[in-house]
Amino acid sequence: MKVADRVRSPCVSICALDGDDVCIGCHRTGDEIMRWPRMTNDERQEVLKSVAKREEKVAL
């Protein structure tokens, strides 16, 4: 797979985990951040769906 075909990280270079182990910048958990380089594109898409749900909660 070409690098251009891989799902990109949602990292925004604001790296700090809150009390729930969720990054305040990209909204991934610490575990998701650590596993990201080894994930398949399908796994990354699932994480991005979870990220979107977490972002909605913060926006409320």
PEPE-V996696 format. One record per pair of residues at least 4 apart in sequence whose C-alpha atoms are under 8 Angstrom apart, sorted by sequence separation. I is the first residue (numbers start at 1). J is the second residue. D is the distance in whole Angstrom. If there is no record, write none. Layout:
i:I j:J d:D
i:I j:J d:D
This chain:
i:1 j:5 d:7
i:2 j:6 d:7
i:17 j:21 d:5
i:18 j:22 d:5
i:23 j:27 d:5
i:28 j:32 d:6
i:29 j:33 d:6
i:30 j:34 d:6
i:31 j:35 d:6
i:32 j:36 d:6
i:35 j:39 d:6
i:39 j:43 d:6
i:40 j:44 d:6
i:41 j:45 d:6
i:42 j:46 d:6
i:43 j:47 d:6
i:44 j:48 d:6
i:45 j:49 d:6
i:46 j:50 d:6
i:47 j:51 d:6
i:48 j:52 d:6
i:49 j:53 d:7
i:50 j:54 d:6
i:51 j:55 d:6
i:52 j:56 d:6
i:53 j:57 d:7
i:54 j:58 d:7
i:55 j:59 d:6
i:56 j:60 d:6
i:1 j:6 d:7
i:17 j:22 d:5
i:18 j:23 d:6
i:22 j:27 d:6
i:23 j:28 d:6
i:28 j:33 d:6
i:39 j:44 d:6
i:16 j:22 d:8
i:17 j:23 d:4
i:18 j:24 d:6
i:22 j:28 d:6
i:23 j:29 d:6
i:16 j:23 d:5
i:17 j:24 d:6
i:22 j:29 d:4
i:23 j:30 d:7
i:15 j:23 d:6
i:16 j:24 d:6
i:21 j:29 d:6
i:22 j:30 d:6
i:36 j:44 d:7
i:14 j:23 d:8
i:15 j:24 d:7
i:16 j:25 d:7
i:21 j:30 d:6
i:14 j:24 d:7
i:15 j:25 d:6
i:14 j:25 d:5
i:15 j:26 d:8
i:13 j:25 d:7
i:14 j:26 d:8
i:17 j:29 d:8
i:12 j:25 d:6
i:17 j:30 d:7
i:11 j:25 d:7
i:12 j:26 d:6
i:11 j:26 d:5
i:32 j:47 d:7
i:10 j:26 d:6
i:28 j:47 d:7
i:28 j:50 d:8
i:28 j:51 d:6
i:27 j:51 d:5
i:26 j:51 d:7
i:9 j:36 d:8
i:27 j:54 d:6
i:27 j:55 d:7
i:7 j:41 d:6
i:6 j:41 d:6
i:7 j:44 d:7
i:7 j:45 d:7
i:10 j:48 d:8
